[in-house]
Amino acid sequence: MPVQIVKETPGQALAIVQVTLQDGKTYPFAVDTGASATIVSRRLAQSIGLTTVGKTKISGVNDAAAAPIALIHEWGIRGVALPATRAAVTDLPGSSSGYVGLLGGDVLATFGAIRLDYRLGRLTLEGAKNG
């Protein structure tokens, strides 16, 4: 599936994939293989009415904080269903790419293996089946 590769600063690249959420609209998510959990922005969670079901602790490079957890039941990437997940809800740093979520290891690991080709701008989820 296609991804947009954004190079905001020299030596750094960000892979953005369009994710369809339960409201039927697509939103830009950063593919973050270094994140153990999926995160959605507070603004997105509020705008589509995600239900919060508790709190979790999220850790960044320099700090940790408590964040609400939202349930995402139905979502996918270009017809490939993603597993239901509990996403942390927090403010995300500003980015010219405009991403509103991070697709983390909790979801990516369910495919067993992924391939992110920065040169070709493609994401492959092994064993993915179109829904």
Backbone as CSV, one residue per row, in Angstrom:
resi,resn,N_x,N_y,N_z,CA_x,CA_y,CA_z,C_x,C_y,C_z
1,MET,0.841,-1.168,0.000,0.000,0.000,0.000,0.891,1.237,0.000
2,PRO,0.462,2.301,-0.633,1.305,3.499,-0.724,1.393,4.262,0.597
3,VAL,2.569,4.830,0.830,2.785,5.734,1.953,3.450,6.991,1.409
4,GLN,3.204,8.082,2.091,3.854,9.344,1.739,5.084,9.459,2.629
5,ILE,6.239,9.692,2.021,7.469,9.866,2.777,7.728,11.365,2.894
6,VAL,7.765,11.840,4.130,7.947,13.266,4.402,9.316,13.461,5.022
7,LYS,10.091,14.353,4.445,11.416,14.680,4.984,11.366,16.116,5.471
8,GLU,11.022,16.260,6.767,10.856,17.595,7.341,12.178,18.251,7.688
9,THR,13.142,17.456,8.103,14.473,17.969,8.418,15.493,17.034,7.797
10,PRO,16.680,17.535,7.484,17.709,16.677,6.871,18.006,15.452,7.741
11,GLY,18.053,14.288,7.103,18.383,13.058,7.800,17.225,12.385,8.503
12,GLN,16.031,12.974,8.434,14.870,12.373,9.080,13.770,12.159,8.052
13,ALA,13.108,11.023,8.155,12.013,10.708,7.241,10.841,10.155,8.039
14,LEU,9.662,10.535,7.624,8.436,10.119,8.287,7.533,9.475,7.246
15,ALA,7.039,8.272,7.542,6.139,7.567,6.627,4.704,7.806,7.085
16,ILE,3.893,8.340,6.188,2.493,8.663,6.489,1.590,7.774,5.647
17,VAL,0.639,7.112,6.324,-0.316,6.255,5.645,-1.718,6.779,5.943
18,GLN,-2.608,6.645,4.974,-3.990,7.083,5.152,-4.798,5.952,5.784
19,VAL,-5.337,6.205,6.973,-6.090,5.216,7.740,-7.563,5.609,7.736
20,THR,-8.425,4.654,7.407,-9.870,4.886,7.458,-10.362,4.474,8.836
21,LEU,-11.010,5.406,9.513,-11.515,5.131,10.858,-12.996,4.802,10.823
22,GLN,-13.553,4.528,11.983,-14.926,4.040,12.079,-15.972,5.029,11.590
23,ASP,-15.580,6.296,11.378,-16.527,7.265,10.817,-16.524,7.240,9.290
24,GLY,-15.687,6.363,8.692,-15.626,6.224,7.237,-14.708,7.203,6.545
25,LYS,-14.092,8.113,7.281,-13.176,9.099,6.699,-11.736,8.636,6.878
26,THR,-10.855,9.137,5.992,-9.442,8.790,6.093,-8.663,9.907,6.775
27,TYR,-7.646,9.480,7.529,-6.817,10.397,8.302,-5.361,9.982,8.181
28,PRO,-4.437,10.960,8.176,-3.018,10.624,8.082,-2.457,10.153,9.428
29,PHE,-1.850,8.965,9.418,-1.175,8.404,10.582,0.286,8.180,10.229
30,ALA,1.172,8.484,11.140,2.586,8.171,10.963,2.794,6.706,11.315
31,VAL,3.526,5.986,10.476,3.901,4.610,10.778,5.110,4.710,11.701
32,ASP,4.919,4.313,12.961,5.973,4.495,13.965,6.392,3.139,14.521
33,THR,7.382,2.535,13.875,7.846,1.214,14.289,8.543,1.252,15.641
34,GLY,8.900,2.429,16.114,9.540,2.565,17.418,8.567,2.793,18.559
35,ALA,7.313,3.009,18.240,6.292,3.222,19.272,5.676,1.883,19.637
36,SER,5.618,1.576,20.923,5.034,0.298,21.330,3.516,0.320,21.247
37,ALA,2.924,1.508,21.289,1.461,1.622,21.290,0.989,2.627,20.243
38,THR,-0.229,2.433,19.794,-0.874,3.351,18.864,-1.387,4.560,19.640
39,ILE,-1.279,5.721,19.019,-1.704,6.979,19.642,-2.579,7.737,18.664
40,VAL,-3.633,8.364,19.179,-4.433,9.286,18.381,-4.410,10.648,19.065
41,SER,-4.517,11.682,18.246,-4.513,13.025,18.811,-5.811,13.274,19.570
42,ARG,-5.714,14.110,20.561,-6.885,14.486,21.355,-7.964,15.090,20.450
43,ARG,-7.540,15.927,19.517,-8.485,16.578,18.602,-9.250,15.551,17.763
44,LEU,-8.536,14.545,17.232,-9.194,13.513,16.429,-10.171,12.709,17.282
45,ALA,-9.738,12.290,18.461,-10.607,11.493,19.340,-11.902,12.232,19.641
46,GLN,-11.798,13.522,19.902,-12.990,14.317,20.204,-13.864,14.498,18.967
47,SER,-13.241,14.756,17.814,-14.027,15.068,16.616,-14.816,13.867,16.100
48,ILE,-14.306,12.639,16.299,-15.062,11.477,15.816,-15.751,10.721,16.944
49,GLY,-15.650,11.239,18.161,-16.385,10.673,19.281,-15.882,9.330,19.774
50,LEU,-14.562,9.145,19.825,-14.026,7.899,20.366,-14.343,7.804,21.859
51,THR,-14.721,6.638,22.306,-15.057,6.401,23.704,-13.793,6.123,24.503
52,THR,-13.618,6.837,25.616,-12.470,6.560,26.476,-12.877,5.557,27.545
53,VAL,-11.914,4.681,27.881,-12.227,3.575,28.792,-11.228,3.447,29.938
54,GLY,-10.516,4.501,30.220,-9.527,4.443,31.295,-8.319,5.281,30.960
55,LYS,-7.235,4.998,31.649,-5.988,5.739,31.436,-4.834,4.771,31.302
56,THR,-3.768,5.243,30.689,-2.538,4.485,30.558,-1.365,5.435,30.731
57,LYS,-0.191,4.891,30.895,1.020,5.698,30.995,1.749,5.615,29.663
58,ILE,2.042,6.768,29.082,2.819,6.777,27.843,4.163,7.424,28.124
59,SER,5.196,6.848,27.538,6.551,7.341,27.750,7.133,7.820,26.436
60,GLY,7.766,8.982,26.491,8.470,9.510,25.339,9.960,9.443,25.601
61,VAL,10.722,10.134,24.813,12.171,10.133,24.965,12.572,10.771,26.291
62,ASN,11.899,11.844,26.672,12.311,12.591,27.849,11.379,12.515,29.050
63,ASP,10.166,12.004,28.868,9.231,12.019,29.993,8.139,10.966,29.842
64,ALA,7.313,10.867,30.869,6.164,9.964,30.860,4.968,10.734,31.400
65,ALA,3.790,10.357,30.938,2.574,11.039,31.379,1.394,10.086,31.285
66,ALA,0.354,10.387,32.064,-0.885,9.622,31.979,-1.693,10.136,30.792
67,ALA,-2.376,9.214,30.109,-3.201,9.594,28.957,-4.454,8.733,28.938
68,PRO,-5.575,9.311,28.489,-6.787,8.507,28.324,-6.574,7.422,27.268
69,ILE,-7.362,6.368,27.356,-7.346,5.293,26.361,-8.675,5.340,25.616
70,ALA,-8.606,5.288,24.283,-9.821,5.257,23.460,-9.884,3.933,22.707
71,LEU,-11.082,3.412,22.564,-11.278,2.182,21.800,-11.482,2.517,20.324
72,ILE,-10.738,1.827,19.467,-10.943,1.938,18.026,-11.371,0.556,17.555
73,HIS,-12.635,0.453,17.122,-13.195,-0.844,16.758,-13.010,-1.174,15.285
74,GLU,-13.348,-0.234,14.432,-13.330,-0.489,12.997,-12.419,0.513,12.323
75,TRP,-11.353,-0.018,11.715,-10.437,0.851,10.983,-9.608,0.010,10.044
76,GLY,-8.972,0.668,9.090,-8.180,-0.083,8.129,-7.356,0.832,7.254
77,ILE,-6.537,0.190,6.426,-5.691,0.894,5.464,-5.973,0.316,4.092
78,ARG,-6.574,1.105,3.230,-6.858,0.703,1.849,-7.489,-0.687,1.756
79,GLY,-8.523,-0.920,2.545,-9.246,-2.184,2.495,-8.680,-3.282,3.376
80,VAL,-7.526,-3.059,3.993,-6.954,-4.035,4.913,-7.419,-3.677,6.321
81,ALA,-8.171,-4.583,6.935,-8.684,-4.327,8.278,-7.554,-4.356,9.294
82,LEU,-7.578,-3.390,10.199,-6.639,-3.367,11.315,-7.372,-3.919,12.533
83,PRO,-6.632,-4.566,13.440,-7.308,-5.132,14.617,-7.810,-4.035,15.547
84,ALA,-8.926,-4.302,16.207,-9.424,-3.357,17.211,-8.322,-3.115,18.223
85,THR,-8.232,-1.884,18.707,-7.152,-1.561,19.638,-7.582,-0.527,20.639
86,ARG,-6.777,-0.390,21.671,-6.935,0.649,22.684,-5.805,1.631,22.417
87,ALA,-6.142,2.807,21.944,-5.135,3.811,21.595,-5.035,4.870,22.686
88,ALA,-3.811,5.265,22.982,-3.605,6.378,23.909,-4.037,7.665,23.212
89,VAL,-4.608,8.579,23.964,-5.070,9.860,23.426,-4.214,10.961,24.041
90,THR,-3.546,11.715,23.186,-2.675,12.785,23.682,-2.478,13.830,22.592
91,ASP,-1.874,14.938,22.968,-1.520,15.948,21.974,-0.273,15.474,21.241
92,LEU,-0.278,15.582,19.936,0.871,15.188,19.126,1.644,16.429,18.706
93,PRO,2.955,16.285,18.504,3.742,17.450,18.085,3.303,17.942,16.709
94,GLY,3.464,19.213,16.468,3.128,19.780,15.165,4.018,19.205,14.078
95,SER,3.465,19.059,12.915,4.195,18.494,11.793,3.599,19.048,10.513
96,SER,4.462,19.326,9.546,3.957,19.821,8.264,3.168,18.735,7.537
97,SER,3.353,17.471,7.931,2.617,16.382,7.296,1.183,16.301,7.805
98,GLY,0.908,16.918,8.949,-0.452,16.963,9.474,-0.971,15.661,10.044
99,TYR,-0.100,14.734,10.425,-0.593,13.454,10.937,-1.359,13.643,12.241
100,VAL,-2.374,12.789,12.445,-3.243,12.895,13.616,-3.190,11.637,14.480
101,GLY,-2.264,10.746,14.153,-2.097,9.537,14.931,-0.786,8.859,14.603
102,LEU,-0.381,7.964,15.501,0.798,7.127,15.293,0.330,5.682,15.253
103,LEU,0.652,4.987,14.206,0.344,3.570,14.084,1.515,2.815,14.704
104,GLY,1.307,2.252,15.894,2.400,1.683,16.676,2.540,0.179,16.589
105,GLY,3.516,-0.316,17.322,3.848,-1.732,17.319,2.744,-2.648,17.788
106,ASP,1.850,-2.160,18.645,0.749,-3.007,19.105,-0.119,-3.476,17.944
107,VAL,-0.303,-2.628,16.948,-1.093,-2.983,15.771,-0.211,-3.627,14.703
108,LEU,0.947,-3.040,14.439,1.829,-3.553,13.388,2.277,-4.986,13.664
109,ALA,2.521,-5.327,14.936,3.002,-6.664,15.295,1.994,-7.763,14.992
110,THR,0.724,-7.421,14.902,-0.290,-8.443,14.633,-0.139,-9.036,13.233
111,PHE,0.603,-8.364,12.360,0.816,-8.868,11.005,2.037,-9.775,10.914
112,GLY,2.789,-9.912,12.008,3.961,-10.785,12.015,5.188,-10.121,11.444
113,ALA,5.066,-9.537,10.270,6.178,-8.835,9.643,5.619,-7.699,8.795
114,ILE,6.342,-6.599,8.778,5.987,-5.490,7.896,7.222,-5.091,7.116
115,ARG,7.005,-4.444,5.989,8.114,-3.902,5.212,7.755,-2.477,4.848
116,LEU,8.633,-1.561,5.215,8.437,-0.154,4.899,9.543,0.253,3.937
117,ASP,9.182,0.490,2.698,10.148,0.840,1.654,10.108,2.348,1.448
118,TYR,11.088,3.034,2.004,11.138,4.492,1.911,11.415,4.951,0.486
119,ARG,12.203,4.191,-0.251,12.548,4.587,-1.615,11.329,4.540,-2.528
120,LEU,10.535,3.481,-2.404,9.361,3.320,-3.265,8.086,3.893,-2.644
121,GLY,8.130,4.255,-1.350,6.944,4.767,-0.686,5.855,3.727,-0.551
122,ARG,6.229,2.535,-0.042,5.272,1.438,0.085,5.380,0.773,1.448
123,LEU,4.220,0.394,1.978,4.129,-0.352,3.217,3.502,-1.704,2.889
124,THR,4.163,-2.795,3.309,3.629,-4.130,3.119,3.381,-4.742,4.491
125,LEU,2.174,-5.205,4.711,1.795,-5.893,5.947,1.663,-7.367,5.598
126,GLU,2.602,-8.192,6.080,2.606,-9.620,5.732,1.332,-10.275,6.217
127,GLY,0.760,-11.085,5.375,-0.436,-11.833,5.750,-1.698,-10.988,5.770
128,ALA,-1.619,-9.738,5.346,-2.800,-8.876,5.347,-3.804,-9.338,4.314
129,LYS,-5.065,-9.304,4.688,-6.141,-9.674,3.775,-7.056,-8.472,3.598
130,ASN,-7.397,-8.195,2.377,-8.333,-7.093,2.117,-9.701,-7.459,2.644
131,GLY,-10.332,-6.432,3.332,-11.639,-6.685,3.950,-12.774,-6.464,3.067
